[in-house]
Amino acid sequence: MKKLKLLTNIEESYDELRYKTSWPTKSQVVKSAILVMIASVIIALIIFVMDQVVDALMHLVYNL
C-alpha cells in the first residue's frame, strides 16, 4: 500500500514538474544570477565597513 502511494506521489511530482512548472529562460537566469552577485558584493561591503568601524571603536576604547 505504501509503495503504491509513493509511486503515485513520484508520478504526480514528475507530471507537475514536466507540464505545470514554468521554467525561466537562459537570459532570465543570467540576469537573476548577476543581480544576486551584485547584492552579495554590496552586503559584503556593508558588513566589512561595519566591522572596520567596530574595530576602530574597540581600539579607541581599549587604548585609553
N, C-alpha and C positions, 0 to 999 in steps of 0.2 A: 504494500500500500504506500509506504513512504517513498520507495523508489519511483513509483508511478507519479507521485506528486512532484518529486524532484525533477524528473524528466519533463513533466508538463511545465514546471517553472522555468527550466532552461530553455525549452522551446518558445515559450511566451517572451522571455527576455531577448532571445535571438530575433524573433519577429519584430519586436518593438525597436531594437537597435537597427535592424535592417530596413524597416519600412516606415517607421514613425518618427525617427530621430532626424533632425536637420543638421547635417554636418557643415562646419564652416569651410569656406573656400580657402585656398592657399594664401591669397592676399589678406584675408581676414586674420588668419593665424599669424602671418608675419607682422601685421600691424599690432595685434594684441601682444605678441612677444616683445616687440620694440617698446611698446608702452610699459610693459612690466619691467623691462630692463631700465628704462628711464626712471620709473618710480622707485625702483630698488636703489639706484645710484643716489637719487635725491634723499631718500630716507637714510641711507648710509652716511651721506654728508651731514645731515641734521644730527644724527647720533654722534658723529665724530666731533662736530662743533660743540655739542653739549658736553661731551666727555672732556674736551680741552678746557672748557670754561670751568667745570667742576674741578679738574686737576689744578688749574691755576688758583682757584679759590682755596683748595686744600693746602697748596704750597704756601699761600699767603697766610692762612690761619696757623699752620704748624711752624712757620719761620718767625713768628712774632716773639 
